């Protein structure tokens, strides 16, 4: 039975300094968890904002450029794989969100966070379940965070060819897991995640001499369906 859509979100704050916050990258085995905070400008509305996962890559990139140009303020926060290993992914995500809001050049009066909880921080705030599809500022944050991290995965694929990172974005897909068993774990993999622990124990670390050349790589498109 399909779930009923959530009702429109009604915020107790009605001013213009509202920040939306979202994260990307809690589930992948490699790279940073990336968060974004965005304060939209009511005088410069952006049409078509939505959950970044429901947009095409072309549309996400177009909206990304519009958000950077039209928002009152935006900021990226992150925790690298080494911090994730030290803190755990939940605490690292909360810290990355705090870094994103702290980095805003305009101080928000209220913050809405996608999900069911907020970090323990100094700003008045509340969580919004499915906020990336219910609150425009959170939608904008989800787009900034996803485009940023996707581009980082493409750069990592260039550094470590053979994992398919540009396609699956670091999630534990069959392509990624098979490549780990063949090539070993890179320095950017999250060593505290069980699949990576097992690879390090059984295979070791990345063997550049075993990696295929970029022109030798071919992946079936259907291997990457429904990946955020």
C-alpha positions as protocol buffer text, in pm:
chain_id: "A"
residue {
  index: 1
  type: UNK
  ca { x: 0 y: 0 z: 0 }
}
residue {
  index: 2
  type: UNK
  ca { x: 161 y: 332 z: -105 }
}
residue {
  index: 3
  type: UNK
  ca { x: 242 y: 577 z: 171 }
}
residue {
  index: 4
  type: UNK
  ca { x: 34 y: 893 z: 194 }
}
residue {
  index: 5
  type: UNK
  ca { x: 234 y: 1207 z: 114 }
}
residue {
  index: 6
  type: UNK
  ca { x: 328 y: 1417 z: 413 }
}
residue {
  index: 7
  type: UNK
  ca { x: 136 y: 1742 z: 454 }
}
residue {
  index: 8
  type: UNK
  ca { x: 301 y: 2073 z: 369 }
}
residue {
  index: 9
  type: UNK
  ca { x: 539 y: 2182 z: 642 }
}
residue {
  index: 10
  type: UNK
  ca { x: 437 y: 2484 z: 848 }
}
residue {
  index: 11
  type: UNK
  ca { x: 722 y: 2655 z: 1029 }
}
residue {
  index: 12
  type: UNK
  ca { x: 677 y: 2863 z: 1342 }
}
residue {
  index: 13
  type: UNK
  ca { x: 943 y: 3103 z: 1211 }
}
residue {
  index: 14
  type: UNK
  ca { x: 817 y: 3346 z: 947 }
}
residue {
  index: 15
  type: UNK
  ca { x: 1120 y: 3570 z: 894 }
}
residue {
  index: 16
  type: UNK
  ca { x: 1359 y: 3583 z: 601 }
}
residue {
  index: 17
  type: UNK
  ca { x: 1673 y: 3444 z: 766 }
}
residue {
  index: 18
  type: UNK
  ca { x: 1577 y: 3078 z: 755 }
}
residue {
  index: 19
  type: UNK
  ca { x: 1851 y: 2827 z: 683 }
}
residue {
  index: 20
  type: UNK
  ca { x: 1788 y: 2482 z: 541 }
}
residue {
  index: 21
  type: UNK
  ca { x: 2039 y: 2204 z: 606 }
}
residue {
  index: 22
  type: UNK
  ca { x: 2084 y: 1863 z: 445 }
}
residue {
  index: 23
  type: UNK
  ca { x: 2354 y: 1598 z: 411 }
}
residue {
  index: 24
  type: UNK
  ca { x: 2477 y: 1355 z: 149 }
}
residue {
  index: 25
  type: UNK
  ca { x: 2705 y: 1059 z: 198 }
}
residue {
  index: 26
  type: UNK
  ca { x: 2614 y: 873 z: 516 }
}
residue {
  index: 27
  type: UNK
  ca { x: 2585 y: 537 z: 339 }
}
residue {
  index: 28
  type: UNK
  ca { x: 2889 y: 524 z: 107 }
}
residue {
  index: 29
  type: UNK
  ca { x: 3206 y: 336 z: 191 }
}
residue {
  index: 30
  type: UNK
  ca { x: 3442 y: 612 z: 78 }
}
residue {
  index: 31
  type: UNK
  ca { x: 3496 y: 983 z: 103 }
}
residue {
  index: 32
  type: UNK
  ca { x: 3352 y: 1263 z: 314 }
}
residue {
  index: 33
  type: UNK
  ca { x: 3002 y: 1312 z: 442 }
}
residue {
  index: 34
  type: UNK
  ca { x: 2904 y: 1647 z: 287 }
}
residue {
  index: 35
  type: UNK
  ca { x: 2645 y: 1888 z: 424 }
}
residue {
  index: 36
  type: UNK
  ca { x: 2513 y: 2220 z: 302 }
}
residue {
  index: 37
  type: UNK
  ca { x: 2330 y: 2511 z: 458 }
}
residue {
  index: 38
  type: UNK
  ca { x: 2134 y: 2757 z: 243 }
}
residue {
  index: 39
  type: UNK
  ca { x: 1946 y: 3078 z: 319 }
}
residue {
  index: 40
  type: UNK
  ca { x: 1723 y: 3158 z: 23 }
}
residue {
  index: 41
  type: UNK
  ca { x: 1636 y: 3512 z: -81 }
}
residue {
  index: 42
  type: UNK
  ca { x: 1257 y: 3564 z: -98 }
}
residue {
  index: 43
  type: UNK
  ca { x: 1315 y: 3842 z: -349 }
}
residue {
  index: 44
  type: UNK
  ca { x: 1501 y: 3607 z: -585 }
}
residue {
  index: 45
  type: UNK
  ca { x: 1294 y: 3287 z: -595 }
}
residue {
  index: 46
  type: UNK
  ca { x: 1427 y: 2974 z: -764 }
}
residue {
  index: 47
  type: UNK
  ca { x: 1173 y: 2764 z: -952 }
}
residue {
  index: 48
  type: UNK
  ca { x: 1187 y: 2385 z: -946 }
}
residue {
  index: 49
  type: UNK
  ca { x: 1359 y: 2320 z: -613 }
}
residue {
  index: 50
  type: UNK
  ca { x: 1302 y: 1959 z: -503 }
}
residue {
  index: 51
  type: UNK
  ca { x: 1469 y: 1666 z: -335 }
}
residue {
  index: 52
  type: UNK
  ca { x: 1802 y: 1634 z: -516 }
}
residue {
  index: 53
  type: UNK
  ca { x: 1759 y: 1256 z: -555 }
}
residue {
  index: 54
  type: UNK
  ca { x: 1444 y: 1310 z: -761 }
}
residue {
  index: 55
  type: UNK
  ca { x: 1609 y: 1544 z: -1011 }
}
residue {
  index: 56
  type: UNK
  ca { x: 1810 y: 1451 z: -1318 }
}
residue {
  index: 57
  type: UNK
  ca { x: 2180 y: 1528 z: -1306 }
}
residue {
  index: 58
  type: UNK
  ca { x: 2134 y: 1800 z: -1569 }
}
residue {
  index: 59
  type: UNK
  ca { x: 1857 y: 1965 z: -1367 }
}
residue {
  index: 60
  type: UNK
  ca { x: 2054 y: 1938 z: -1043 }
}
residue {
  index: 61
  type: UNK
  ca { x: 2353 y: 2109 z: -1200 }
}
residue {
  index: 62
  type: UNK
  ca { x: 2137 y: 2390 z: -1340 }
}
residue {
  index: 63
  type: UNK
  ca { x: 1971 y: 2448 z: -1002 }
}
residue {
  index: 64
  type: UNK
  ca { x: 2309 y: 2430 z: -829 }
}
residue {
  index: 65
  type: UNK
  ca { x: 2428 y: 2727 z: -1035 }
}
residue {
  index: 66
  type: UNK
  ca { x: 2108 y: 2920 z: -966 }
}
residue {
  index: 67
  type: UNK
  ca { x: 2132 y: 2859 z: -591 }
}
residue {
  index: 68
  type: UNK
  ca { x: 2490 y: 2984 z: -578 }
}
residue {
  index: 69
  type: UNK
  ca { x: 2387 y: 3297 z: -769 }
}
residue {
  index: 70
  type: UNK
  ca { x: 2054 y: 3380 z: -604 }
}
residue {
  index: 71
  type: UNK
  ca { x: 2072 y: 3259 z: -242 }
}
residue {
  index: 72
  type: UNK
  ca { x: 2136 y: 3508 z: 38 }
}
residue {
  index: 73
  type: UNK
  ca { x: 2403 y: 3274 z: 171 }
}
residue {
  index: 74
  type: UNK
  ca { x: 2523 y: 2917 z: 132 }
}
residue {
  index: 75
  type: UNK
  ca { x: 2794 y: 2710 z: 291 }
}
residue {
  index: 76
  type: UNK
  ca { x: 2944 y: 2360 z: 272 }
}
residue {
  index: 77
  type: UNK
  ca { x: 3033 y: 2155 z: 579 }
}
residue {
  index: 78
  type: UNK
  ca { x: 3208 y: 1820 z: 575 }
}
residue {
  index: 79
  type: UNK
  ca { x: 3379 y: 1548 z: 770 }
}
residue {
  index: 80
  type: UNK
  ca { x: 3645 y: 1346 z: 594 }
}
residue {
  index: 81
  type: UNK
  ca { x: 3671 y: 968 z: 607 }
}
residue {
  index: 82
  type: UNK
  ca { x: 3935 y: 984 z: 881 }
}
residue {
  index: 83
  type: UNK
  ca { x: 3703 y: 1192 z: 1100 }
}
residue {
  index: 84
  type: UNK
  ca { x: 3416 y: 953 z: 1030 }
}
residue {
  index: 85
  type: UNK
  ca { x: 3637 y: 664 z: 1148 }
}
residue {
  index: 86
  type: UNK
  ca { x: 3724 y: 852 z: 1465 }
}
residue {
  index: 87
  type: UNK
  ca { x: 3379 y: 988 z: 1553 }
}
residue {
  index: 88
  type: UNK
  ca { x: 3134 y: 743 z: 1383 }
}
residue {
  index: 89
  type: UNK
  ca { x: 2912 y: 842 z: 1092 }
}
residue {
  index: 90
  type: UNK
  ca { x: 2629 y: 987 z: 1301 }
}
residue {
  index: 91
  type: UNK
  ca { x: 2850 y: 1219 z: 1505 }
}
residue {
  index: 92
  type: UNK
  ca { x: 3047 y: 1315 z: 1195 }
}
residue {
  index: 93
  type: UNK
  ca { x: 2725 y: 1410 z: 1016 }
}
residue {
  index: 94
  type: UNK
  ca { x: 2613 y: 1628 z: 1307 }
}
residue {
  index: 95
  type: UNK
  ca { x: 2954 y: 1799 z: 1314 }
}
residue {
  index: 96
  type: UNK
  ca { x: 2949 y: 1856 z: 937 }
}
residue {
  index: 97
  type: UNK
  ca { x: 2605 y: 2018 z: 967 }
}
residue {
  index: 98
  type: UNK
  ca { x: 2732 y: 2250 z: 1240 }
}
residue {
  index: 99
  type: UNK
  ca { x: 3029 y: 2343 z: 1021 }
}
residue {
  index: 100
  type: UNK
  ca { x: 2794 y: 2424 z: 733 }
}
residue {
  index: 101
  type: UNK
  ca { x: 2577 y: 2658 z: 939 }
}
residue {
  index: 102
  type: UNK
  ca { x: 2882 y: 2817 z: 1105 }
}
residue {
  index: 103
  type: UNK
  ca { x: 3020 y: 2893 z: 760 }
}
residue {
  index: 104
  type: UNK
  ca { x: 2722 y: 3100 z: 646 }
}
residue {
  index: 105
  type: UNK
  ca { x: 2812 y: 3463 z: 581 }
}
residue {
  index: 106
  type: UNK
  ca { x: 2463 y: 3563 z: 699 }
}
residue {
  index: 107
  type: UNK
  ca { x: 2370 y: 3451 z: 1051 }
}
residue {
  index: 108
  type: UNK
  ca { x: 2043 y: 3255 z: 1040 }
}
residue {
  index: 109
  type: UNK
  ca { x: 1766 y: 3329 z: 1286 }
}
residue {
  index: 110
  type: UNK
  ca { x: 1620 y: 2978 z: 1252 }
}
residue {
  index: 111
  type: UNK
  ca { x: 1744 y: 2649 z: 1105 }
}
residue {
  index: 112
  type: UNK
  ca { x: 1548 y: 2360 z: 958 }
}
residue {
  index: 113
  type: UNK
  ca { x: 1731 y: 2027 z: 929 }
}
residue {
  index: 114
  type: UNK
  ca { x: 1629 y: 1738 z: 706 }
}
residue {
  index: 115
  type: UNK
  ca { x: 1554 y: 1428 z: 913 }
}
residue {
  index: 116
  type: UNK
  ca { x: 1431 y: 1357 z: 1262 }
}
residue {
  index: 117
  type: UNK
  ca { x: 1689 y: 1533 z: 1480 }
}
residue {
  index: 118
  type: UNK
  ca { x: 1912 y: 1838 z: 1495 }
}
residue {
  index: 119
  type: UNK
  ca { x: 2269 y: 1873 z: 1618 }
}
residue {
  index: 120
  type: UNK
  ca { x: 2320 y: 2022 z: 1964 }
}
residue {
  index: 121
  type: UNK
  ca { x: 2411 y: 2371 z: 1858 }
}
residue {
  index: 122
  type: UNK
  ca { x: 2342 y: 2736 z: 1937 }
}
residue {
  index: 123
  type: UNK
  ca { x: 2082 y: 2816 z: 1671 }
}
residue {
  index: 124
  type: UNK
  ca { x: 1705 y: 2781 z: 1724 }
}
residue {
  index: 125
  type: UNK
  ca { x: 1610 y: 2489 z: 1503 }
}
residue {
  index: 126
  type: UNK
  ca { x: 1388 y: 2192 z: 1435 }
}
residue {
  index: 127
  type: UNK
  ca { x: 1408 y: 1876 z: 1225 }
}
residue {
  index: 128
  type: UNK
  ca { x: 1176 y: 1815 z: 932 }
}
residue {
  index: 129
  type: UNK
  ca { x: 1106 y: 1460 z: 820 }
}
residue {
  index: 130
  type: UNK
  ca { x: 1138 y: 1443 z: 439 }
}
residue {
  index: 131
  type: UNK
  ca { x: 1233 y: 1809 z: 455 }
}
residue {
  index: 132
  type: UNK
  ca { x: 1418 y: 1791 z: 123 }
}
residue {
  index: 133
  type: UNK
  ca { x: 1080 y: 1761 z: -49 }
}
residue {
  index: 134
  type: UNK
  ca { x: 881 y: 1988 z: 187 }
}
residue {
  index: 135
  type: UNK
  ca { x: 1103 y: 2292 z: 252 }
}
residue {
  index: 136
  type: UNK
  ca { x: 1260 y: 2491 z: -31 }
}
residue {
  index: 137
  type: UNK
  ca { x: 1572 y: 2586 z: 169 }
}
residue {
  index: 138
  type: UNK
  ca { x: 1636 y: 2222 z: 256 }
}
residue {
  index: 139
  type: UNK
  ca { x: 1581 y: 2122 z: -108 }
}
residue {
  index: 140
  type: UNK
  ca { x: 1842 y: 2379 z: -206 }
}
residue {
  index: 141
  type: UNK
  ca { x: 2083 y: 2244 z: 57 }
}
residue {
  index: 142
  type: UNK
  ca { x: 2031 y: 1889 z: -67 }
}
residue {
  index: 143
  type: UNK
  ca { x: 2117 y: 1997 z: -423 }
}
residue {
  index: 144
  type: UNK
  ca { x: 2433 y: 2181 z: -316 }
}
residue {
  index: 145
  type: UNK
  ca { x: 2550 y: 1889 z: -103 }
}
residue {
  index: 146
  type: UNK
  ca { x: 2479 y: 1622 z: -364 }
}
residue {
  index: 147
  type: UNK
  ca { x: 2636 y: 1804 z: -659 }
}
residue {
  index: 148
  type: UNK
  ca { x: 2943 y: 1879 z: -447 }
}
residue {
  index: 149
  type: UNK
  ca { x: 2990 y: 1520 z: -333 }
}
residue {
  index: 150
  type: UNK
  ca { x: 2912 y: 1369 z: -674 }
}
residue {
  index: 151
  type: UNK
  ca { x: 3184 y: 1582 z: -829 }
}
residue {
  index: 152
  type: UNK
  ca { x: 3426 y: 1471 z: -558 }
}
residue {
  index: 153
  type: UNK
  ca { x: 3348 y: 1108 z: -641 }
}
residue {
  index: 154
  type: UNK
  ca { x: 3425 y: 1176 z: -1007 }
}
residue {
  index: 155
  type: UNK
  ca { x: 3761 y: 1323 z: -902 }
}
residue {
  index: 156
  type: UNK
  ca { x: 3832 y: 1019 z: -684 }
}
residue {
  index: 157
  type: UNK
  ca { x: 3756 y: 788 z: -978 }
}
residue {
  index: 158
  type: UNK
  ca { x: 4029 y: 968 z: -1169 }
}
residue {
  index: 159
  type: UNK
  ca { x: 4271 y: 912 z: -881 }
}
residue {
  index: 160
  type: UNK
  ca { x: 4167 y: 551 z: -819 }
}
residue {
  index: 161
  type: UNK
  ca { x: 4034 y: 403 z: -1146 }
}
residue {
  index: 162
  type: UNK
  ca { x: 3853 y: 74 z: -1141 }
}
residue {
  index: 163
  type: UNK
  ca { x: 3606 y: 127 z: -856 }
}
residue {
  index: 164
  type: UNK
  ca { x: 3325 y: 289 z: -1056 }
}
residue {
  index: 165
  type: UNK
  ca { x: 3305 y: 579 z: -810 }
}
residue {
  index: 166
  type: UNK
  ca { x: 3181 y: 824 z: -1073 }
}
residue {
  index: 167
  type: UNK
  ca { x: 2882 y: 597 z: -1130 }
}
residue {
  index: 168
  type: UNK
  ca { x: 2783 y: 458 z: -789 }
}
residue {
  index: 169
  type: UNK
  ca { x: 2921 y: 751 z: -583 }
}
residue {
  index: 170
  type: UNK
  ca { x: 3082 y: 523 z: -327 }
}
residue {
  index: 171
  type: UNK
  ca { x: 2778 y: 321 z: -224 }
}
residue {
  index: 172
  type: UNK
  ca { x: 2828 y: -53 z: -155 }
}
residue {
  index: 173
  type: UNK
  ca { x: 2710 y: -174 z: -494 }
}
residue {
  index: 174
  type: UNK
  ca { x: 2822 y: -509 z: -643 }
}
residue {
  index: 175
  type: UNK
  ca { x: 3063 y: -319 z: -872 }
}
residue {
  index: 176
  type: UNK
  ca { x: 3221 y: -139 z: -578 }
}
residue {
  index: 177
  type: UNK
  ca { x: 3248 y: -449 z: -358 }
}
residue {
  index: 178
  type: UNK
  ca { x: 3398 y: -656 z: -640 }
}
residue {
  index: 179
  type: UNK
  ca { x: 3656 y: -387 z: -710 }
}
residue {
  index: 180
  type: UNK
  ca { x: 3749 y: -372 z: -341 }
}
residue {
  index: 181
  type: UNK
  ca { x: 3810 y: -748 z: -336 }
}
residue {
  index: 182
  type: UNK
  ca { x: 4030 y: -712 z: -644 }
}
residue {
  index: 183
  type: UNK
  ca { x: 4214 y: -385 z: -580 }
}
residue {
  index: 184
  type: UNK
  ca { x: 4207 y: -336 z: -203 }
}
residue {
  index: 185
  type: UNK
  ca { x: 4100 y: -30 z: -4 }
}
residue {
  index: 186
  type: UNK
  ca { x: 4221 y: 321 z: -89 }
}
residue {
  index: 187
  type: UNK
  ca { x: 4328 y: 577 z: 175 }
}
residue {
  index: 188
  type: UNK
  ca { x: 3991 y: 748 z: 122 }
}
residue {
  index: 189
  type: UNK
  ca { x: 3782 y: 444 z: 220 }
}
residue {
  index: 190
  type: UNK
  ca { x: 3614 y: 447 z: 561 }
}
residue {
  index: 191
  type: UNK
  ca { x: 3809 y: 193 z: 762 }
}
residue {
  index: 192
  type: UNK
  ca { x: 3549 y: 177 z: 1041 }
}
residue {
  index: 193
  type: UNK
  ca { x: 3285 y: 41 z: 800 }
}
residue {
  index: 194
  type: UNK
  ca { x: 3268 y: -338 z: 816 }
}
residue {
  index: 195
  type: UNK
  ca { x: 3306 y: -410 z: 439 }
}
residue {
  index: 196
  type: UNK
  ca { x: 3625 y: -202 z: 439 }
}
residue {
  index: 197
  type: UNK
  ca { x: 3755 y: -369 z: 755 }
}
residue {
  index: 198
  type: UNK
  ca { x: 3708 y: -706 z: 587 }
}
residue {
  index: 199
  type: UNK
  ca { x: 3880 y: -593 z: 267 }
}
residue {
  index: 200
  type: UNK
  ca { x: 4182 y: -460 z: 458 }
}
residue {
  index: 201
  type: UNK
  ca { x: 4210 y: -787 z: 651 }
}
residue {
  index: 202
  type: UNK
  ca { x: 4170 y: -1009 z: 345 }
}
residue {
  index: 203
  type: UNK
  ca { x: 4316 y: -806 z: 56 }
}
residue {
  index: 204
  type: UNK
  ca { x: 4504 y: -509 z: 196 }
}
residue {
  index: 205
  type: UNK
  ca { x: 4534 y: -166 z: 42 }
}
residue {
  index: 206
  type: UNK
  ca { x: 4495 y: -29 z: -308 }
}
residue {
  index: 207
  type: UNK
  ca { x: 4719 y: -183 z: -572 }
}
residue {
  index: 208
  type: UNK
  ca { x: 4763 y: 73 z: -847 }
}
residue {
  index: 209
  type: UNK
  ca { x: 4940 y: -183 z: -1063 }
}
residue {
  index: 210
  type: UNK
  ca { x: 4622 y: -395 z: -1069 }
}
residue {
  index: 211
  type: UNK
  ca { x: 4390 y: -108 z: -1162 }
}
residue {
  index: 212
  type: UNK
  ca { x: 4259 y: -102 z: -1519 }
}
residue {
  index: 213
  type: UNK
  ca { x: 4329 y: 190 z: -1747 }
}
residue {
  index: 214
  type: UNK
  ca { x: 4038 y: 435 z: -1784 }
}
residue {
  index: 215
  type: UNK
  ca { x: 3986 y: 337 z: -2148 }
}
residue {
  index: 216
  type: UNK
  ca { x: 3947 y: -27 z: -2042 }
}
residue {
  index: 217
  type: UNK
  ca { x: 3658 y: 44 z: -1806 }
}
residue {
  index: 218
  type: UNK
  ca { x: 3306 y: -43 z: -1910 }
}
residue {
  index: 219
  type: UNK
  ca { x: 3008 y: -65 z: -1675 }
}
residue {
  index: 220
  type: UNK
  ca { x: 2654 y: -172 z: -1756 }
}
residue {
  index: 221
  type: UNK
  ca { x: 2423 y: 120 z: -1688 }
}
residue {
  index: 222
  type: UNK
  ca { x: 2169 y: -96 z: -1502 }
}
residue {
  index: 223
  type: UNK
  ca { x: 2425 y: -172 z: -1232 }
}
residue {
  index: 224
  type: UNK
  ca { x: 2375 y: 179 z: -1098 }
}
residue {
  index: 225
  type: UNK
  ca { x: 1998 y: 220 z: -1103 }
}
residue {
  index: 226
  type: UNK
  ca { x: 1827 y: 373 z: -796 }
}
residue {
  index: 227
  type: UNK
  ca { x: 2152 y: 499 z: -643 }
}
residue {
  index: 228
  type: UNK
  ca { x: 2115 y: 831 z: -459 }
}
